[in-house]
Amino acid sequence: MSSIRWERPKSSRPGFLEGGLFNTTYLVTLKEARRRLVLRAGPVNTHLLLPFERRLMHTEQDVCRLFEQHGIPASHVLACDTSRRVLDRDYMIVDYIQSVPLSDPSIPEEKKEALYLEAARYKARMHRIDGQSFGRAADVTGGRGNSSWLAFLMKEIQELEQASLAHGVMTHDETDLLRAVFTQRSALFEGVRSPKLVHADLWDGNILVRKEGEEYRIAAMIDADRALFGDPDFDLSCPWMTNPAFFEGLGVGRLPTDGPRGEKMNANYMLIAAVDAYVWAVEYNKLDNYNYSKQKVFEIGRRLLGIAAC
């Protein structure tokens, strides 16, 4: 057997917990085989996770395979085990990719525009991948999807509401505001007829870049464990990727802020912020981030429902 060296690489992602709740990542070097692998061990405190987060590794495995089939650079998954027979945690093993995230300061600023354009082309390719139904990727590939986009959104809200109330993240009045937006503005979502693959967590830290000679290229689009089949506008509603070159590459120019599409994207952001509020409060214990996300939920909700701020 090859001798093995284990390393715990530093995380480039904000909110990483040392020894904590979310995935613990190790770099494994097989010396004789001259091969490097990445071992990702899932969370220990699974009782604190939102329901869709309990299937994150299955989702990522499924999405990585779809990416490879459609020419989108991704992690190559060697193993994914959620049986708990080997470890008492879910785990995944992937090939190591020699790269840095797009957020790394070592990448020259003058090279980033081309990288954002390249990332946008892969994102557009992603949004052309069809699903059989609506829902988180692992649910859809497992035959447990929803018949409509609105049905999926309301299911997510119900699960988030139950978890938020149980852990004191929001009150009944506060979760009612979230539900009211999607109930009263249901027409905004009922027009989405074709489920497309949505990353739902794409930002600079989830885009790996490698240097090739004097140029930089996208090496992989990673951490697709929140991915779902639904409305591509859900991706564009995420506030983490706002680079103009990225939107230019997608051919969307400036994102709408008003009209029906603007209202839909604001409602999407409200749901994203509500999920983040739970995650920051319960899973990471980052109260400043929790308060910011929660404030966004109420700002957007009151505006969409025409409620004056207190």
ABEGO torsion letter per residue (X at the ends): XBBBBBBBBBBABBGBBBGBABBBBBBBBBAAAGBBBBBBBBBABAAABBAAAAAAAAAAAAAAAAAAAAGBBBBBBABBBAAGAABABBBBBBBBBBBBBAABAABBAAAAAAAAAAAAAAAAAAAABBBABBEBAAAAAAGABBABAAAAAAAAAAAAAAAAAAAGABBAAAAAAAAAAAAAAAAAAAABABBBBBAGABBAAABBBBBBEABBBBABBBGAAABBBBBAAAAAABAABABAAAAAAAGAEBBBABEAAAAAAAAAAAAAAAAAAAAAAAAAGBAAAAAAAAAAAAAAAAAAAGBBBX
